[in-house]
Structure formats: C-alpha cells, structure tokens
C-alpha cells in the first residue's frame, strides 16, 4: 500500500517551530490520470526494450510502497528539518 501521510517538522534555531501533516493520498489521486495516460507508453517502451511490463509495474509499485517509514533529517545552521512518511 502506498504511503498516505507525511509529517514535516521545521524547527528554527530561534525557537520557532512548524509542524505540517501532508495528505499524500490526495497526491496519489492527482497523479492517477497521468499514470493512466502514460501506461500505454510504458508498455510500448517495455516491448521495445524486451522487458516484462507487468514486472516493471510491479517493481514500481513495490518501490512506492516501501517508502512508508522513511525518515529524513536535515540539519542546517538556520533550521532543523524532519520528514517522516507514514
């Protein structure tokens, strides 16, 4: 299952802090029409390159599904950024 939420936390060095919850399921809904339009092109490219298209789609879906649980921390001189994909 693809990740559905992402938590973003920005903490400034001067004590200011911002927390955002980004609903990724809305992003997936917006990207769905593009995926449907690009799917025939993917099958043509896979046929030309002699790649199994079903394996390619399955691998991409597995890669997207494995994003859940990803933690990214960025520490800069001015702020601390934290991304957590749920």
C-alpha atoms as an extended CHARMM CRD file, in Angstrom:
* protein
*
        86  EXT
         1         1  UNK       CA              0.0000000000        0.0000000000        0.0000000000  PROA      1               0.0000000000
         2         2  UNK       CA              1.4300000000        3.4290000000       -0.8650000000  PROA      2               0.0000000000
         3         3  UNK       CA              2.1620000000        5.9010000000        1.9300000000  PROA      3               0.0000000000
         4         4  UNK       CA             -0.8050000000        8.0660000000        2.8420000000  PROA      4               0.0000000000
         5         5  UNK       CA              0.6170000000       10.7970000000        5.1090000000  PROA      5               0.0000000000
         6         6  UNK       CA              3.8340000000       12.7390000000        5.5300000000  PROA      6               0.0000000000
         7         7  UNK       CA              4.7890000000       14.7180000000        8.6050000000  PROA      7               0.0000000000
         8         8  UNK       CA              7.0210000000       17.7480000000        8.0990000000  PROA      8               0.0000000000
         9         9  UNK       CA              8.6170000000       19.4510000000       11.1030000000  PROA      9               0.0000000000
        10        10  UNK       CA             10.6500000000       22.6250000000       10.7000000000  PROA      10              0.0000000000
        11        11  UNK       CA             12.3720000000       23.9280000000       13.8260000000  PROA      11              0.0000000000
        12        12  UNK       CA             14.2630000000       27.2070000000       13.7150000000  PROA      12              0.0000000000
        13        13  UNK       CA             17.2960000000       27.9050000000       15.8670000000  PROA      13              0.0000000000
        14        14  UNK       CA             15.4690000000       30.8550000000       17.4600000000  PROA      14              0.0000000000
        15        15  UNK       CA             12.7450000000       28.6520000000       18.9130000000  PROA      15              0.0000000000
        16        16  UNK       CA             10.1340000000       28.9280000000       16.1530000000  PROA      16              0.0000000000
        17        17  UNK       CA              8.6480000000       25.6270000000       15.0580000000  PROA      17              0.0000000000
        18        18  UNK       CA              6.2070000000       24.4860000000       12.3900000000  PROA      18              0.0000000000
        19        19  UNK       CA              4.5820000000       21.0660000000       12.0140000000  PROA      19              0.0000000000
        20        20  UNK       CA              2.6120000000       20.0810000000        8.9370000000  PROA      20              0.0000000000
        21        21  UNK       CA              0.7470000000       16.9150000000        8.0520000000  PROA      21              0.0000000000
        22        22  UNK       CA              0.6500000000       16.4510000000        4.2760000000  PROA      22              0.0000000000
        23        23  UNK       CA             -2.0200000000       14.0460000000        2.9850000000  PROA      23              0.0000000000
        24        24  UNK       CA             -0.2300000000       12.0330000000        0.3050000000  PROA      24              0.0000000000
        25        25  UNK       CA             -3.4020000000       10.1780000000       -0.6720000000  PROA      25              0.0000000000
        26        26  UNK       CA             -4.5280000000       13.4040000000       -2.3790000000  PROA      26              0.0000000000
        27        27  UNK       CA             -1.2760000000       13.3830000000       -4.3490000000  PROA      27              0.0000000000
        28        28  UNK       CA             -1.9240000000        9.8090000000       -5.4950000000  PROA      28              0.0000000000
        29        29  UNK       CA             -5.4390000000       10.7940000000       -6.6520000000  PROA      29              0.0000000000
        30        30  UNK       CA             -3.9850000000       13.7090000000       -8.6430000000  PROA      30              0.0000000000
        31        31  UNK       CA             -1.2910000000       11.5140000000      -10.2280000000  PROA      31              0.0000000000
        32        32  UNK       CA             -3.6940000000        8.7320000000      -11.2360000000  PROA      32              0.0000000000
        33        33  UNK       CA             -4.8510000000       10.3560000000      -14.5360000000  PROA      33              0.0000000000
        34        34  UNK       CA             -1.2090000000       10.8540000000      -15.5790000000  PROA      34              0.0000000000
        35        35  UNK       CA             -0.4450000000        7.2340000000      -14.7810000000  PROA      35              0.0000000000
        36        36  UNK       CA             -3.3940000000        6.0510000000      -16.8800000000  PROA      36              0.0000000000
        37        37  UNK       CA             -2.2610000000        8.2110000000      -19.8270000000  PROA      37              0.0000000000
        38        38  UNK       CA              1.3940000000        7.1100000000      -19.5540000000  PROA      38              0.0000000000
        39        39  UNK       CA              0.6510000000        3.4020000000      -19.0930000000  PROA      39              0.0000000000
        40        40  UNK       CA              0.3850000000        2.6270000000      -22.8530000000  PROA      40              0.0000000000
        41        41  UNK       CA              3.7190000000        4.4160000000      -23.4100000000  PROA      41              0.0000000000
        42        42  UNK       CA              5.2680000000        2.2770000000      -20.6600000000  PROA      42              0.0000000000
        43        43  UNK       CA              4.0500000000       -0.8950000000      -22.3770000000  PROA      43              0.0000000000
        44        44  UNK       CA              5.4930000000        0.2710000000      -25.7230000000  PROA      44              0.0000000000
        45        45  UNK       CA              8.8720000000        1.1090000000      -24.1630000000  PROA      45              0.0000000000
        46        46  UNK       CA              8.9260000000       -2.2490000000      -22.3750000000  PROA      46              0.0000000000
        47        47  UNK       CA              8.1180000000       -4.0640000000      -25.6280000000  PROA      47              0.0000000000
        48        48  UNK       CA             10.9440000000       -2.2740000000      -27.4590000000  PROA      48              0.0000000000
        49        49  UNK       CA             13.4360000000       -2.8930000000      -24.6260000000  PROA      49              0.0000000000
        50        50  UNK       CA             12.2920000000       -6.5180000000      -24.1910000000  PROA      50              0.0000000000
        51        51  UNK       CA             11.2620000000       -6.0130000000      -20.5440000000  PROA      51              0.0000000000
        52        52  UNK       CA              8.2570000000       -7.6490000000      -18.9090000000  PROA      52              0.0000000000
        53        53  UNK       CA              5.8260000000       -4.7040000000      -18.4430000000  PROA      53              0.0000000000
        54        54  UNK       CA              3.9560000000       -6.3850000000      -15.6010000000  PROA      54              0.0000000000
        55        55  UNK       CA              7.2140000000       -6.9220000000      -13.7230000000  PROA      55              0.0000000000
        56        56  UNK       CA              8.1550000000       -3.2660000000      -14.3310000000  PROA      56              0.0000000000
        57        57  UNK       CA              4.8070000000       -2.0010000000      -12.9610000000  PROA      57              0.0000000000
        58        58  UNK       CA              5.0230000000       -4.4020000000      -10.0270000000  PROA      58              0.0000000000
        59        59  UNK       CA              8.5490000000       -3.2080000000       -9.2320000000  PROA      59              0.0000000000
        60        60  UNK       CA              7.4950000000        0.4590000000       -9.3390000000  PROA      60              0.0000000000
        61        61  UNK       CA              4.5450000000       -0.2370000000       -7.0460000000  PROA      61              0.0000000000
        62        62  UNK       CA              6.8190000000       -2.1140000000       -4.6320000000  PROA      62              0.0000000000
        63        63  UNK       CA              9.2230000000        0.8200000000       -4.6130000000  PROA      63              0.0000000000
        64        64  UNK       CA              6.4220000000        3.2880000000       -3.8410000000  PROA      64              0.0000000000
        65        65  UNK       CA              5.0010000000        1.0180000000       -1.1430000000  PROA      65              0.0000000000
        66        66  UNK       CA              8.4060000000        0.7240000000        0.5130000000  PROA      66              0.0000000000
        67        67  UNK       CA              8.5580000000        4.4910000000        1.1120000000  PROA      67              0.0000000000
        68        68  UNK       CA              6.4600000000        4.0930000000        4.2690000000  PROA      68              0.0000000000
        69        69  UNK       CA              8.5440000000        4.5270000000        7.3720000000  PROA      69              0.0000000000
        70        70  UNK       CA             11.1500000000        6.7250000000        5.6910000000  PROA      70              0.0000000000
        71        71  UNK       CA             12.7910000000        9.2820000000        8.0000000000  PROA      71              0.0000000000
        72        72  UNK       CA             14.7520000000       12.1990000000        6.5750000000  PROA      72              0.0000000000
        73        73  UNK       CA             16.5310000000       14.6440000000        8.8660000000  PROA      73              0.0000000000
        74        74  UNK       CA             18.3050000000       17.7520000000        7.5710000000  PROA      74              0.0000000000
        75        75  UNK       CA             20.3040000000       19.8860000000        9.9810000000  PROA      75              0.0000000000
        76        76  UNK       CA             21.2950000000       23.3230000000        8.6770000000  PROA      76              0.0000000000
        77        77  UNK       CA             22.8200000000       26.2930000000       10.5150000000  PROA      77              0.0000000000
        78        78  UNK       CA             19.4650000000       28.0960000000       10.4870000000  PROA      78              0.0000000000
        79        79  UNK       CA             16.9160000000       25.3110000000       10.9490000000  PROA      79              0.0000000000
        80        80  UNK       CA             16.2700000000       21.6220000000       11.5150000000  PROA      80              0.0000000000
        81        81  UNK       CA             14.0300000000       19.7950000000        9.0080000000  PROA      81              0.0000000000
        82        82  UNK       CA             12.4070000000       16.4400000000        9.6770000000  PROA      82              0.0000000000
        83        83  UNK       CA             10.3470000000       14.4650000000        7.1620000000  PROA      83              0.0000000000
        84        84  UNK       CA              8.5380000000       11.2900000000        8.1760000000  PROA      84              0.0000000000
        85        85  UNK       CA              6.4970000000        9.3360000000        5.6400000000  PROA      85              0.0000000000
        86        86  UNK       CA              3.7180000000        7.3260000000        7.2720000000  PROA      86              0.0000000000
